[in-house]
Amino acid sequence: LEFRRVLFRSAQRVVRKEIHVTRIWRAVHAGQYYPDAYLSPDDLVREVDAIRDIGGEMPGVVSMYGAWALFGYNERLGAYNALMNVHIQPEYVRKLMFDLYHRALKEGPGNPHFYPYSRYFADPDRVSILREGLRRFPDHPYATMMNFFVAIEDPSLTTDQRLSYYAAYDAN
């Protein structure tokens, strides 16, 4: 009987999460065409927070998921603004995205997959984030890519430093 209760609670938690996930992705992908699917950026963050409140995910994963959702939302922002006759600024959506992304890095610093996305998200702090990823995970497969991006994007590097990043990139 106890096993059934635990199983039921676990299934219930999964279903509750999926409801929030469905709302998020419905808003991101269909909200640009269907007003009933639309959510504001603040509503999306509330849905992400609801997933976080349910719990059970690896550290940082929910925040990273929210950052991704807001990244996709920002790509479609013109369509949402036109459909809903709102005037949400892209800078505001990017701020929310970066807030969640930086939260993911703080919550899950041991996740090597988070660091390279600083470049994909065009994070203004990406060079320092990539350097931290390299410090933590120098032998990870992503290190090759992170070495290359530090080499080409860090204007403070001396020629010798830049060459050492290129050498680490070429070594792999």
N, C-alpha and C positions, 0 to 999 in steps of 0.2 A: 504494500500500500504506500509506504514512504517513497519507494522508487517511482511510482506513478505520479505522486505529487511533485517530486523534483522534475520529472520529465515534463509534466504539464506546465510547471512554472517556466522551465527553460523554453518550451515551445511558445508559450505566451510572450516571453520576452522577445523572441525572434520575430514574432508576428508584429508586435508593437514597433520594433525597429523598422521592419519592412514598410509599415505604414508611413513613417517619417521619410524613409529613403524614397518611397514612391512619390510622396508629395514634392520632395526636392527635385527629383529628376523629371517629374511631370512639369514642374514650374520651369526648370531650365530648358527643357527641350520642346514642350508644347505651349508654354506660357507666352511664347512670341506669336502664336497663332490663335490661341483660345483664351479669352479673358478668364474663364472659369479655372484655368490651370495656373494663372499668373500668381506669383508671390513677390513681394517686395524683397530687397536684399536683407532688410531687418527680419522679415518673416523667415527667410532661408536660414539665417543665423539662429533663430529660435528653434527651427526644426533640427538643426545640427545639435544645439544644446539639449534638446529633448532626447536625441540618440545618446548623447554623452551621459545624461541622467539615468538612462536605462542600464548603462554599464556593460562590462564584459568584453571590451575591446582592448587590444594591445595599446600601450601608451602612445599617444599622439595620433593614432589612426583616425579617430573621429575628427580631430581638428584638421588633419591633412585632407580628409574627405570634404570637409566644408570649404577649405581653400580651393580645392578642385572645382567644387560646385560653383563657387563665386567667380572663378576664372572663366568657366563656361558661360555664366550669367553675363559677365562683362562683355564677352564676345557678341552677345545677342542684345545688348542694352538698347541699341537704336530701335530694334523691333519692339521691345517691351515699352519703351517710351512712346512710340507711335501708336501702338495698339491700345495702351491704357491711358494715353494722353497725360503722362506723367513726365517729369523732367529730372530724372535721377542722373547725377553726374558720375562719369566713369571713375573719377578720383575717389569718390566715396565707396564705390564697390571695390576698387583696388585696395583701399585702406582696410576694409573688412576682410578681404582675402589675405592681405599681409598679416593682419592681426591673428587670423587663424593659422596661417603658415608658421609664423614665429612661435605661436603657442605650441604647434605640433613639434617644432624643434626643441622647445623647452620640456615638453612632456615626454618626448621619445628621443632623447639625444643618442641613444644606442641603436637607432634605426638608420642604417647607412643609405637607405633609399630616399630619405627626405632631403638630404643636402643638395643633390644635383638639380632638384626642382627650383632652386633659387634662380637659376639661369632661365629656366622655362617660364617662370612667373615674372622674369625681368625685375627681380628684387633689387632695389638700390644697394642693399648690403650683400649682394651675391658673392663678391670676392672674399669677404671675411667669412661668409657661410661656407663657401667652397674650401677655404683654407682650414676651417674647423673640421669639415668632413675628411679632408686629407690627413689632418692630425689624428683624428680618431680611427680612420680606416685606411691607412696607407697602402694596404695590399688588396683592398676590395676591387672588384672589376670596374666599379665606377671611378676609381682613382685615376685611371688613364684619362678619361674625359675631364675630370675636375682639374688635373694638372694642365691640360691643354687650355681650358678656359681661364684659369688663373694666369697662365703665361700670356694670353692675348688680351686680357681685360684689366690687368693691374698696372696702371701707369706708374706706380711708385717703384716697380722692380728695376734693379740695375741690369745691365746686360748679362752679367754672370748669373744673377738670380733667374732671369728669364730663361737663359740657356739650361739651367738646372731643371726647371719645370718642363721644358721641351725634352730634355734627356729622359726624365721620368715618363713623359708621354711616349717617346719613341721606344723606350725599353719594353713597352707592352704592345 
